[in-house]
Structure formats: structure tokens, C-alpha cells
Amino acid sequence: MSRIFSRPDFIAGARDMTPPLLGLLPFGLVCGVAAQSAGASILEALGMSALIFSGAAQILATQLIAADAPVAVTVLTCFVVGLRFLMYSAAMAPHLRGLPPRWRNAISFLLTDQVFAAGIRRFRETGDLRNGASYFLGSGVLLWTTWQASCLVGYWAGNVIPTAWSLDFVVPLCFLALLVPALEDRSTRVAAFAAGVAVVALDALPMRLSLICAGVVGIAAGMIAETRRRTR
């Protein structure tokens, strides 16, 4: 591990992940409040945030548990919501082939929307496995740690936070802040535009399948745009 780990790159990843954390803190508070409202104990709430490590899946899981939904339905719903990570994994796989299994396992566990956006950009910019892996690890560790703390604070806050505040509005703003710098060329902009249109048009699909379908549409549009660019 010492041959791969780079302390400066680890610190750089944690430092660059600090601004997006400001947008995720309210989301973590919302997840903590949701767990408390569903009747979960403090250990159950922390276990959920530590293992699931997904805001959308946590909120859906707590809602389903509060509604006495079958365990199979809860697990399947969280699985469907997390299907977008298959696309993230496919994009990361070429950059991670040279890593030992324990590194790949750690990185896969820490994979989130924000860490993926930062990590994939770092891999593409440097092309260095050691640099990119340590940077990704630093981003993911800071995000995971801060997420646990914010969920814990949200749990203790309980219903003190008024629902009228609508704190979850900051989450899409955080994603936009990560997305915009990644739109480096025409192909990525076409992919983002197509996915954005598709996710709105397919919003009526059940179980958040609009996210998965929009991701496929965006990938296809980006590939078509890139193919046309190369043939010119």
C-alpha cells in the first residue's frame, strides 16, 4: 500500500472536496432527521449511513421502513437507485486496473457522485495511477467522515429543523458545481444536455428509473457526438 499511497495527493483530494461538503451538510442533516422520524435508534441510524453511504437510498429506505414495507422491496428500491454507480464503475475501471484488490475495494466503497466527478477528472488530468488513487481516497474518506457527522447531528436535531426550510435544495446545486468544470468539450456538453432533457421527460417512470435511462441516453448522445467529431 505504501508504494501506491501518496500523502500529498491524499491531502489534495481532501482539500478539493471541501467546497462540495458545504452543499452536502444540509442533505446529511435531512437524512439524520428522516432516520429519527422513522423511529430508528442512534446505532441503526449510524449503521445505515455508514454502510449505505447514499443520501437518496437512505431517505428512501427510512421512508419504506417507516411504512412497514417488506425488506425485499426496501433492498430492491435501494438497488435500483444505486444503478447509476454501474456507469461510474465502468468509467473508472480503465484507470484502476493496475491497483491491488484492496485498493479497488476501498475506492469502490467510497464511490459517490461527488467523489467520482473529482476523481475521474484527476485521473484524466494526470494519467498517474498513484496520484489518482491517493487523490480519490482522500476525497472519499473526507466525504464519508463528514457524512457520518452530519447524519449524527441531524439525528439529534430530530424535528427541531422546520420542514419549510427545504434543505435538500442544496444537493442539486452541489452536483452542478461539480458538473460544470467537467464539461470540457462539445461531446461532454452534448451528453449532459441529452441526459438533462431525458431525466425530465422520463420523470414519470417508477423507482427513479429516469436516472438510469437518462444516463444511458447521455452516454449514447456523447458517443455519437464524439464519433461524428472524429469522422470530420
N, C-alpha and C positions, 0 to 999 in steps of 0.2 A: 504493500500500500504506500509506503514511504517513497517508492520510486515514481509513483503517479501523483501523490498529493503535493500540491504547491500552495504554501501558506499565503503568499501574496495574491494569487488568483482566487483562493477561497475568500479572503477578506474583500477583494474587489467584487466578487459576486454578492456577498452580503451587503456591501455598501450600495451597490447599484439597485438592490432590491428594496432599499429603504423607502424611496418615494412611493412605490405602489402599495406599501404596507399602510400608508395613511388612508388609502381608499378601502382597504380590506378590514381595518379595525372595526368600523360600524357593522360590517357583514358578520364578523365573528361575534359581536355583541348580540346581533339578531339571532344567530344560531344558538347561543347560550340561553337567551330568553326563551326560545322555542323549546329547548330541552327541558327547562324548568317548568314551563307551562304544560308540557306533556306529562309531567309527573315523574321524570327521571331523577334518580339520585345523583349526587355530585360525581360519584365514581362512574356511573353509567354514562353521564354526560361527557366526562373527560375521556372515557374509553371510546365513545363514539367519535369524538373529534380527533383523537389520536390515531385511530385505525382507519376510519373512513376518509378523513382529511379531504373533504369536499363539501363546500358550503351548500350547494344545491342538493346534493344527496342527503346531507344531514337534515336539512329542513324538510325534505320530502319524507325521510324516514321517521322523523318525530311526528309529523302530521299523520302518517299511516299508523304508527304505534298508538297515538292518542285515539285514533278511530277504531282500534282493535282489529286492524287488517291482518290477514294471515301472514305469517313470516315469509312464505314463498313470494307473496305479492310484494312485500317490502323489499326483499332481496332483488327480485326481478326489476322493480322500478329503479332502484339504485344502479343496477347493472346497465339498464338502458340509458340512463342519464350519463353514465360514465363511458359510453361507447366512443365518444369523441377522442378519448385517450388512445384508442387504437390508431387513429390518424396521427396523433402526436408521436406515438411509439414508432410508427413506420417512418416518419420524418427523421427521428433521432437515431434509428438503428444503424444507418451507414456511418455515423460519427462514433458509435460506441462499440464497433466490432472488436477493436483492439483491447478493450478493457477486460479485466478478470471478472468472473461471475459475481463476486460480492460487490464490486463497484456497480455493475449493471443493475443488480438487485436494489442497491441503495438509491440509485438515480431513478429507477422506475417507481419506487415507493414515493419519492419526493416530487414526482411529475405532477405539475398543476398548470393551469393556463398561463399564469404569470411567469413561473419558472421556465416553462417551455419557451415562451416568447423571448426571454432574456438569454436562455442557454443556447437555443438554436442560432441566434444572432452571433453569439460569441464563437461558436464552433465555425460558423461560416467566415467570420472576420479573421480568425487566427489560423484555422486549419490545423491546430495543435491539440492532440488528444489530452495531454496532461493539463494544459492550460484550460481547455474547455470543460473537462470533467471536474476539476477543482472549483472552477467558477460556478458550475451548475450546482455542485454540492453546497457551496457557501450560500447561494441564493435559496436553495431548498431548505437547508437547516434553519436559516433565519425565519423563513416564511412559516415553517412548521411550528417552531417555538413560539413565534408571535401569535399564531392562530390558536394555540392551546391557551395562551394567556388571555386573549380577547374573549374566547368562548367561556373561560372560567369567570371573567369579570361579568360577562353577560348573564351567566347562570345566577350569580349572586345578586345582580341587579334585579333579576326577575321582572316583574311587571312595573317596576318604577319608571322605566323608559316609556313614554307615551307612544302608542302605535301611530299617532298622527305625524310623528317625525319622519316616518318612511325612510329609515336609514339605509335601506337596501338600494336606494337610487345611486349611491356612490360606486357600486360594484361595476356597472357598465362603463362608468367614467374611467375607472381604473383600467379596464380592459382596453378602452380606446387609447389611453395614454401609452400602453404597450404596443398596440397595433400600428399606430401611425408611423413610428420610426421604422417599422419593418416593411413598409410599402415603398421599396426602393426602386422598382421598375414597373413597366407597364403590365407585365404578366401578373405580378402580385396584386396590383391595383384592380385588375380585371377580376381576379379570383375573389378579392374582398368584396367588390361591388356585387358580383353574382351571388355570393353567399349571403350577403345582406338582404338582397331582394328576395332570395329564396326562403330565408328564415321567416320573413314577414308574410310572404304568400302562403307558406305551409304551416302557419301558426296553429291552425285548427287540428293538426294531427295530434293523436293522443300520446301520452307518456313522453313528451318532449322530443318526439322523433323528428320534429322540424329541425333541431340542431344537427342531427346526424345527416339528414337528407341535404340540408344546406351546405354542410361540409363537403359532401360528395359533389354537389353542384359546383361549389367554389373550386375544388381540385380539378374537376373536368374543364371548367372555364379557363383556369390558369394554364393547364396543359395545352389546350387548344391555342391560346394566345401565344404561348412560348413556341409551339410548333410553327405557327404562322410567322413569327418573328425570325426564326431560323431559316425558313424557306425563302425569305425575301433577299 
